[in-house]
C-alpha cells in the first residue's frame, strides 16, 4: 500500500483563517436555529429580527461572545482533533488524512469537497432545526404512531439523525470518533460560561446536571468548587445539545477538507 506523507498537526494559515471565518460568520446563524428554545444570553446579546414578519423568530439570536468561540471551535474540531485521533490504532486505509486531506488525491477534487462541505453545513442546520422541533413539541404523530417527546426519545431521534449524517457525508472511523467525543465533551465545555453567567438554559430545556454526581469532600470536589463556585451542582445544561455538537463536528471536518484542498501546492 502506498505511503503518503503525514499532514501537520496544526492547520496551514489559510486553512485556519477560512475555518475560523466559517465558524465566526456561519456558526452563530446555524446555532440560532435552536438556541431560542434552549437558552437565554445574558452577556452582550445580539438579535437580528427577521425581515418576513415580527411574529417570526429572529434571524439571529446570539451573543457577541459566541462568534469567536465558534471560530476557535471550528479550527479545533475540523482540523486539529482529527489529526490527534490519527495517532490512535485506526486502520491506515481508513484514516482521515490519507484520502480526504491529501491535496494530490485525484479521487476527491476541490469541487467534490466543496459540494460535500455545502451538504455538511446544510445537514447540520437540519439536525439543529430538528432539535428545535423536538424541544418545542410534547409529542409527534407519525401516521398512527404517537411519539412522546421525553428526553430519551429526543436523544434517540437526534442520534439517528447524526448517524445518517455520518453515513452520507463521511463514513471514516476518525470522524466518528471525533464527533462522538465532541458530543460528550462539547456540552461540558459550556460549564465555565454558564457558571460565569454568559448564558443560561431555560427551565424547559435544562435537564442535564453533569456535576450533581460529584461527591462532597476530597480534592476533586474542592477543585470543582473553586472553579465553578459552591453551587456547582446546580449548573444545568440541555442534553439535546450533545447530538448537535456531533453534527457541528462533521460540518467542521468537511469544511476543513475543502479548505485544505485549496492550499497552493508547494
Phi, psi and omega per residue, in radians:
X1 nan 2.423 -3.092
X2 -1.162 2.374 3.097
X3 -1.694 2.185 -3.106
X4 -1.884 2.622 -3.101
X5 -1.172 2.534 3.081
X6 -1.245 2.514 3.052
X7 -1.529 2.702 -3.092
X8 -1.150 2.687 3.127
X9 -1.130 -0.688 3.126
X10 -1.696 2.521 -3.083
X11 -1.249 2.627 2.988
X12 -1.007 2.762 -3.020
X13 -0.990 -0.819 -3.090
X14 -1.149 -0.688 3.097
X15 -1.097 -0.761 3.127
X16 -1.105 -0.732 -3.138
X17 -1.133 -0.727 3.138
X18 -1.186 -0.731 3.094
X19 -1.102 -0.779 3.116
X20 -1.070 -0.704 3.123
X21 -1.142 -0.691 3.109
X22 -1.098 -0.780 3.115
X23 -1.142 -0.687 -3.086
X24 -1.194 -0.711 -3.016
X25 -1.670 -0.922 -3.047
X26 -1.378 -0.677 -3.056
X27 -0.901 -0.887 -3.117
X28 -1.077 -0.603 3.125
X29 -1.195 -0.712 3.091
X30 -1.155 -0.725 3.135
X31 -1.075 -0.572 -3.119
X32 -1.180 -0.239 -3.138
X33 -1.138 -0.362 -3.132
X34 -2.331 -0.269 -2.968
X35 -1.224 -0.309 3.133
X36 -1.228 -0.368 3.090
X37 -1.769 0.069 -3.109
X38 -1.997 -0.756 -2.968
X39 -2.542 3.008 3.105
X40 -2.289 2.238 3.129
X41 -1.483 2.285 -3.119
X42 -1.878 -0.257 -3.127
X43 -2.091 2.182 3.053
X44 0.844 0.942 -3.140
X45 -1.184 2.621 3.065
X46 -2.155 2.362 3.057
X47 -2.414 2.173 3.034
X48 -2.011 1.900 -3.098
X49 -1.173 2.643 3.095
X50 -1.252 2.506 3.113
X51 -1.412 -0.153 -3.087
X52 -1.333 -0.883 -3.085
X53 -2.870 2.644 3.101
X54 -1.235 -0.313 3.134
X55 -1.477 -0.181 3.123
X56 -1.496 2.551 3.119
X57 -0.982 2.574 3.129
X58 -0.996 2.611 3.096
X59 -1.120 -0.619 3.121
X60 -2.440 2.215 3.035
X61 -2.337 1.740 -3.015
X62 -2.595 -2.709 3.109
X63 -2.491 2.645 3.094
X64 -1.110 -0.258 3.096
X65 -1.295 -0.507 -2.976
X66 -1.236 -0.805 -3.084
X67 -0.961 -0.845 3.104
X68 -1.133 -0.567 3.095
X69 -1.136 -0.746 3.133
X70 -1.236 -0.565 3.071
X71 -1.055 -0.825 3.108
X72 -1.130 -0.729 -3.098
X73 -1.102 -0.705 -3.118
X74 -1.135 -0.621 3.101
X75 -1.183 -0.774 -3.118
X76 -1.212 -0.869 -3.064
X77 -1.274 -0.625 -3.062
X78 -1.408 -0.545 -3.042
X79 -2.161 -0.956 -2.975
X80 -1.203 -0.822 -3.126
X81 -1.056 -0.800 3.063
X82 -1.040 -0.617 3.113
X83 -1.135 -0.703 3.126
X84 -1.134 -0.708 -3.103
X85 -1.132 -0.407 3.118
X86 -1.088 -0.319 3.110
X87 -1.365 -0.189 3.072
X88 -1.283 2.760 -3.134
X89 -1.304 1.142 3.083
X90 -1.651 2.412 3.100
X91 -0.875 2.321 -3.012
X92 -1.004 -0.692 -3.079
X93 -1.229 -0.247 -3.122
X94 -1.769 -0.022 -3.059
X95 -1.207 2.774 -3.018
X96 -1.239 -0.548 -2.928
X97 -1.408 -0.691 -2.969
X98 -1.062 -0.758 -3.050
X99 -1.679 -0.636 -2.950
X100 -1.703 -0.342 -3.127
X101 -1.912 -0.159 -3.080
X102 -1.373 2.023 -3.064
X103 -1.217 -0.228 3.134
X104 -1.652 0.040 -3.129
X105 -1.293 1.965 -3.078
X106 -1.254 -0.380 -3.090
X107 -1.274 -0.334 -3.125
X108 -2.301 1.559 -3.120
X109 -1.434 3.034 -3.057
X110 -1.063 -0.653 -3.137
X111 -1.126 -0.736 3.112
X112 -1.105 -0.742 3.126
X113 -1.167 -0.608 3.094
X114 -1.118 -0.792 3.122
X115 -1.081 -0.709 3.137
X116 -1.190 -0.618 3.098
X117 -1.132 -0.742 3.095
X118 -1.097 -0.699 3.087
X119 -1.129 -0.642 3.132
X120 -1.127 -0.788 3.129
X121 -1.107 -0.761 -3.122
X122 -1.135 -0.757 -3.115
X123 -1.223 -0.581 3.061
X124 -1.142 -0.719 3.062
X125 -1.054 -0.674 3.129
X126 -1.167 -0.724 3.117
X127 -1.105 -0.751 -3.134
X128 -1.190 -0.648 3.059
X129 -1.135 -0.641 3.074
X130 -1.029 -0.713 3.122
X131 -1.073 -0.630 3.115
X132 -1.176 -0.719 3.122
X133 -1.120 -0.802 -3.136
X134 -1.130 -0.643 -3.090
X135 -1.248 -0.497 -3.042
X136 -1.763 0.100 3.109
X137 -2.174 2.246 3.125
X138 -1.258 -0.476 3.102
X139 -2.687 2.750 3.106
X140 -2.296 2.316 -3.121
X141 -1.783 2.168 3.076
X142 -2.065 1.668 -3.063
X143 1.166 -2.074 3.118
X144 -1.662 0.046 -3.090
X145 -1.763 2.266 3.078
X146 -1.920 2.084 3.136
X147 -1.785 2.075 3.059
X148 -1.386 2.201 -3.023
X149 -1.515 1.162 2.979
X150 -1.434 3.056 -3.053
X151 -1.037 -0.691 -3.134
X152 -1.123 -0.767 3.139
X153 -1.146 -0.708 3.104
X154 -1.025 -0.789 -3.116
X155 -1.147 -0.659 3.122
X156 -1.119 -0.787 -3.139
X157 -1.166 -0.699 3.114
X158 -1.151 -0.715 3.108
X159 -1.094 -0.676 3.089
X160 -1.085 -0.750 3.112
X161 -1.107 -0.688 3.113
X162 -1.091 -0.799 -3.133
X163 -1.081 -0.747 3.112
X164 -1.056 -0.730 3.128
X165 -1.093 -0.767 -3.127
X166 -1.142 -0.730 -3.127
X167 -1.120 -0.702 -3.100
X168 -1.300 -0.719 -2.991
X169 -1.595 -0.534 -2.832
X170 -2.358 -1.302 -3.127
X171 1.262 0.196 3.097
X172 -1.633 2.466 3.120
X173 -1.046 -0.658 -3.092
X174 -1.099 -0.746 3.117
X175 -1.159 -0.660 3.111
X176 -1.111 -0.743 3.123
X177 -1.138 -0.799 -3.124
X178 -1.059 -0.776 -3.108
X179 -1.199 -0.654 3.139
X180 -1.188 -0.766 3.092
X181 -1.028 -0.741 -3.121
X182 -1.214 -0.570 3.118
X183 -1.066 -0.593 3.105
X184 -1.524 -0.724 -3.065
X185 -1.444 -0.472 -3.110
X186 -1.012 -0.922 3.109
X187 -1.024 -0.657 3.139
X188 -1.123 -0.527 -3.141
X189 -1.176 -0.266 3.113
X190 -1.419 -0.253 -3.052
X191 -0.975 -0.762 3.110
X192 -1.057 -0.599 -3.113
X193 -1.338 -0.666 3.062
X194 -1.151 -0.742 3.140
X195 -1.103 -0.653 -3.117
X196 -1.431 -0.087 3.074
X197 1.519 0.295 3.105
X198 -1.195 -0.708 3.045
X199 -2.656 2.874 3.137
X200 -2.497 2.503 3.105
X201 -1.434 2.373 -3.104
X202 -1.249 2.720 -3.054
X203 -0.964 -0.633 -3.108
X204 -1.154 -0.403 -3.084
X205 -1.889 -0.332 -3.050
X206 -1.361 1.662 -3.084
X207 -2.223 0.233 -3.025
X208 -2.369 1.982 3.127
X209 -2.044 1.461 -2.993
X210 -1.151 -0.385 -3.097
X211 -1.695 0.009 -3.113
X212 -1.173 -0.386 -3.095
X213 -1.438 -0.154 -3.121
X214 -1.143 2.201 -3.133
X215 -1.328 2.437 3.115
X216 -1.162 2.591 -3.117
X217 1.478 2.777 3.106
X218 1.625 2.956 -3.065
X219 -1.194 -0.668 -3.097
X220 -1.113 -0.787 -3.140
X221 -1.110 -0.686 3.119
X222 -1.138 -0.709 3.128
X223 -1.135 -0.803 -3.132
X224 -1.158 -0.694 3.135
X225 -1.109 -0.686 3.126
X226 -1.232 -0.485 -3.119
X227 -1.442 -0.704 -3.009
X228 -2.019 -0.012 3.141
X229 1.623 2.953 -3.075
X230 -1.171 -0.419 -3.122
X231 -1.673 0.544 -3.063
X232 -1.095 -0.496 3.140
X233 -1.153 -0.341 -3.114
X234 -1.569 -0.062 3.133
X235 -1.192 2.143 -3.059
X236 -2.077 2.503 3.067
X237 -2.139 -3.038 3.066
X238 -2.058 2.192 -3.074
X239 -1.134 -0.428 -3.072
X240 -1.250 -0.240 3.136
X241 -1.281 -0.389 3.138
X242 -0.985 -0.949 3.091
X243 -1.060 -0.496 3.093
X244 -1.175 -0.680 3.062
X245 -1.097 -0.633 3.076
X246 -1.001 -0.866 -3.119
X247 -1.118 -0.729 -3.138
X248 -1.087 -0.627 3.127
X249 -1.134 -0.776 3.082
X250 -1.090 -0.656 3.074
X251 -1.032 -0.871 -3.102
X252 -1.143 -0.664 3.131
X253 -1.132 -0.767 3.124
X254 -1.097 -0.714 3.090
X255 -1.129 -0.703 3.135
X256 -1.092 -0.701 3.104
X257 -1.079 -0.781 -3.133
X258 -1.138 -0.835 -3.114
X259 -1.128 -0.642 3.111
X260 -1.160 -0.608 3.134
X261 -1.153 -0.321 -3.125
X262 -1.482 -0.165 3.133
X263 -1.078 2.434 3.128
X264 -1.206 2.413 3.073
X265 -1.221 2.360 -3.120
X266 -1.748 nan nan
